[in-house]
């Protein structure tokens, strides 16, 4: 495509956006290769399948999977995560959204093999320890996924235990983006158990960690789950 053609398409997209003709704008952005912008416009225009395709081709798996989930296609969303090399996210979707614990466990099976550790006293031993600590958020999310599988199989005890642990160990999880993702998963898991006390404990831990945006998310959750937000802080620490 020539530079002149690209320029014309970009100008057309801008005009369509200003006029609120989202799908025409999305098609122009897609033709110019602006896939993330096209995905956002397709989503805004209600074309979630096209939006998912654009996001997927751009490598924005989370946004693509979100569109597929909104379309009621959790298996396809799980497949996207798996192709992206994110088996824990894939298993989470299979368990939480598709409610297929056996398929979720099959995805996680390869992660159950213990990783080789460097012998004590060797130069690699400290590096292994550091990597393990840095992956605390991932470890807890993996255990949440397995816990949801157990809960779907009428064994909620492992999930209850890991939810308590999330609330206790959240301050040790870094960076803040991992904390936020862990809190979101933990609250979903607590909602699955119909245990608002556990969800509140996780939110409380996030609040004490000064995780940005916690009070807004906590209050929004409380209004939906409890019918009101009385007693919940109005501002982050």
C-alpha positions as CSV (number, residue, x, y, z in Angstrom):
1,X,0.0,0.0,0.0
2,X,1.4,3.4,-1.0
3,X,2.1,6.2,1.5
4,X,-0.6,8.3,-0.2
5,X,-3.2,5.6,0.3
6,X,-2.2,5.1,3.9
7,X,-2.5,8.9,4.5
8,X,-6.0,8.9,2.9
9,X,-7.2,6.0,5.0
10,X,-5.9,7.7,8.2
11,X,-7.7,10.9,7.3
12,X,-10.9,9.0,6.5
13,X,-10.6,7.1,9.9
14,X,-10.2,10.4,11.7
15,X,-13.3,11.9,10.0
16,X,-15.3,8.8,10.8
17,X,-14.2,8.9,14.4
18,X,-15.2,12.5,14.7
19,X,-18.6,11.7,13.3
20,X,-19.1,8.7,15.6
21,X,-19.1,6.2,12.7
22,X,-17.1,3.7,14.6
23,X,-17.2,0.6,12.3
24,X,-16.1,2.6,9.2
25,X,-13.3,4.1,11.2
26,X,-12.3,0.7,12.5
27,X,-12.1,-0.7,9.0
28,X,-9.9,2.1,7.9
29,X,-7.6,1.6,10.9
30,X,-7.4,-2.1,10.2
31,X,-6.4,-1.4,6.6
32,X,-3.6,0.9,7.7
33,X,-2.3,-1.8,10.1
34,X,-3.3,0.1,13.3
35,X,-4.7,-3.1,14.8
36,X,-5.0,-2.0,18.4
37,X,-6.9,1.2,17.4
38,X,-9.1,-0.9,15.1
39,X,-9.8,-3.3,17.8
40,X,-10.9,-0.6,20.2
41,X,-13.2,0.9,17.5
42,X,-14.7,-2.4,16.5
43,X,-15.4,-3.1,20.2
44,X,-16.9,0.4,20.7
45,X,-19.1,-0.4,17.6
46,X,-20.2,-3.7,19.0
47,X,-18.3,-5.9,16.5
48,X,-16.6,-8.0,19.1
49,X,-15.5,-10.8,16.8
50,X,-13.7,-8.4,14.6
51,X,-12.3,-6.6,17.6
52,X,-11.0,-9.9,19.0
53,X,-9.3,-10.7,15.7
54,X,-7.5,-7.3,15.6
55,X,-6.4,-7.5,19.2
56,X,-5.1,-11.1,18.6
57,X,-3.1,-10.2,15.5
58,X,-1.6,-7.3,17.5
59,X,-0.5,-9.6,20.3
60,X,-2.9,-8.0,22.8
61,X,-4.2,-11.3,24.2
62,X,-6.0,-10.0,27.2
63,X,-8.2,-7.6,25.2
64,X,-8.9,-10.3,22.5
65,X,-9.9,-12.8,25.2
66,X,-12.1,-10.3,26.9
67,X,-14.0,-9.8,23.7
68,X,-14.5,-13.5,23.2
69,X,-15.7,-13.9,26.8
70,X,-18.2,-11.1,26.2
71,X,-19.4,-13.2,23.2
72,X,-19.9,-16.3,25.4
73,X,-16.9,-18.1,23.9
74,X,-14.7,-19.1,26.8
75,X,-13.2,-22.1,25.1
76,X,-11.9,-19.8,22.3
77,X,-10.6,-17.3,24.9
78,X,-8.8,-20.1,26.7
79,X,-7.3,-21.3,23.4
80,X,-5.9,-17.7,22.8
81,X,-4.2,-17.7,26.1
82,X,-2.7,-21.1,25.5
83,X,-1.4,-20.1,22.1
84,X,0.2,-17.1,23.8
85,X,2.1,-19.3,26.2
86,X,-0.1,-18.4,29.2
87,X,-1.4,-21.8,30.5
88,X,-2.5,-20.4,33.9
89,X,-4.7,-17.8,32.3
90,X,-6.1,-20.4,29.9
91,X,-6.9,-22.8,32.8
92,X,-8.5,-19.9,34.7
93,X,-10.9,-19.2,31.9
94,X,-11.7,-22.9,31.5
95,X,-12.5,-23.2,35.2
96,X,-14.2,-19.8,36.0
97,X,-15.9,-19.0,32.7
98,X,-16.4,-22.4,31.0
99,X,-16.7,-24.3,34.3
100,X,-14.7,-27.2,32.9
101,X,-12.3,-28.2,35.7
102,X,-11.0,-31.4,34.0
103,X,-10.0,-29.4,30.9
104,X,-8.4,-26.8,33.1
105,X,-6.4,-29.4,35.0
106,X,-5.2,-30.9,31.7
107,X,-3.8,-27.5,30.7
108,X,-2.1,-27.1,34.1
109,X,-0.7,-30.7,34.1
110,X,2.7,-29.7,32.7
111,X,3.2,-27.0,35.4
112,X,3.0,-29.7,38.1
113,X,6.5,-31.0,37.3
114,X,9.0,-29.6,39.8
115,X,11.5,-27.2,38.3
116,X,15.2,-28.3,38.7
117,X,16.9,-26.5,41.6
118,X,20.5,-25.6,41.9
119,X,22.4,-27.5,44.7
120,X,22.8,-25.6,47.9
121,X,26.0,-23.6,48.0
122,X,26.3,-23.3,44.2
123,X,26.2,-19.9,42.5
124,X,22.9,-20.7,40.9
125,X,21.1,-21.4,44.2
126,X,20.5,-17.8,45.1
127,X,19.2,-17.0,41.6
128,X,16.7,-19.8,41.9
129,X,15.5,-18.5,45.2
130,X,15.1,-14.9,43.8
131,X,13.2,-16.1,40.9
132,X,10.9,-18.1,43.1
133,X,10.1,-15.1,45.3
134,X,9.6,-12.9,42.3
135,X,7.0,-15.3,41.1
136,X,4.9,-15.3,44.2
137,X,2.0,-13.7,42.4
138,X,2.1,-16.3,39.7
139,X,2.3,-19.1,42.3
140,X,-0.8,-17.9,44.1
141,X,-2.7,-17.4,40.9
142,X,-1.8,-21.0,39.9
143,X,-3.1,-22.2,43.2
144,X,-6.3,-20.2,42.8
145,X,-6.9,-21.8,39.5
146,X,-6.4,-25.3,41.0
147,X,-8.6,-24.3,43.9
148,X,-11.5,-23.3,41.6
149,X,-11.2,-26.6,39.9
150,X,-11.5,-28.4,43.3
151,X,-14.4,-26.2,44.3
152,X,-16.2,-27.1,41.0
153,X,-15.7,-30.7,42.0
154,X,-17.3,-30.1,45.4
155,X,-14.1,-29.7,47.4
156,X,-13.9,-26.0,48.4
157,X,-11.4,-26.4,51.2
158,X,-8.2,-25.8,49.0
159,X,-9.7,-22.7,47.5
160,X,-10.6,-21.3,50.9
161,X,-7.1,-21.9,52.2
162,X,-5.4,-20.2,49.3
163,X,-7.8,-17.2,49.6
164,X,-6.7,-16.7,53.2
165,X,-3.1,-17.0,52.0
166,X,-3.6,-14.4,49.3
167,X,-4.9,-11.9,51.9
168,X,-1.9,-12.7,54.2
169,X,0.9,-12.6,51.5
170,X,-0.3,-9.9,49.2
171,X,2.2,-7.4,50.6
172,X,5.0,-9.6,49.3
173,X,3.8,-9.7,45.8
174,X,5.5,-7.4,43.3
175,X,5.0,-5.4,41.1
176,X,1.7,-3.6,41.8
177,X,0.3,-4.9,38.5
178,X,0.7,-8.5,39.8
179,X,-1.0,-7.5,43.0
180,X,-3.9,-6.1,41.1
181,X,-4.3,-9.2,38.9
182,X,-4.1,-11.4,42.0
183,X,-6.7,-9.4,43.8
184,X,-9.0,-9.6,40.8
185,X,-8.7,-13.4,40.5
186,X,-9.1,-13.8,44.3
187,X,-12.3,-11.8,44.4
188,X,-13.7,-13.8,41.5
189,X,-12.8,-17.0,43.3
190,X,-14.4,-15.8,46.5
191,X,-17.6,-14.9,44.6
192,X,-17.6,-18.4,43.1
193,X,-17.7,-19.7,46.7
194,X,-20.3,-17.1,47.7
195,X,-17.9,-16.0,50.4
196,X,-18.1,-12.2,50.6
197,X,-16.1,-12.3,53.8
198,X,-13.1,-13.7,51.9
199,X,-13.5,-11.2,49.1
200,X,-13.6,-8.4,51.7
201,X,-10.5,-9.8,53.4
202,X,-8.6,-9.6,50.0
203,X,-9.8,-6.1,49.3
204,X,-8.8,-5.1,52.8
205,X,-5.3,-6.4,52.2
206,X,-5.1,-4.5,49.0
207,X,-6.2,-1.4,50.7
208,X,-3.5,-1.7,53.4
209,X,-1.0,-2.3,50.6
210,X,-2.0,1.1,49.1
211,X,-2.9,-0.5,45.8
212,X,-4.2,2.2,43.6
213,X,-7.8,2.1,42.8
214,X,-8.7,-0.4,45.4
215,X,-11.4,1.5,47.2
216,X,-13.3,2.2,43.9
217,X,-13.2,-1.5,43.0
218,X,-14.1,-2.5,46.5
219,X,-17.1,-0.2,46.7
220,X,-18.3,-1.2,43.2
221,X,-18.0,-4.9,44.2
222,X,-19.8,-4.3,47.5
223,X,-22.7,-2.6,45.8
224,X,-23.2,-5.5,43.4
225,X,-22.5,-8.3,45.9
226,X,-23.8,-6.9,49.2
227,X,-26.3,-4.2,48.0
228,X,-24.3,-1.3,49.5
229,X,-20.8,0.0,50.4
230,X,-21.4,1.0,54.0
231,X,-18.2,0.9,56.1
232,X,-15.9,0.7,53.1
233,X,-13.3,3.5,52.8
234,X,-14.1,6.1,50.2
235,X,-10.5,6.9,49.3
236,X,-7.2,5.0,48.9
237,X,-4.6,5.3,51.6
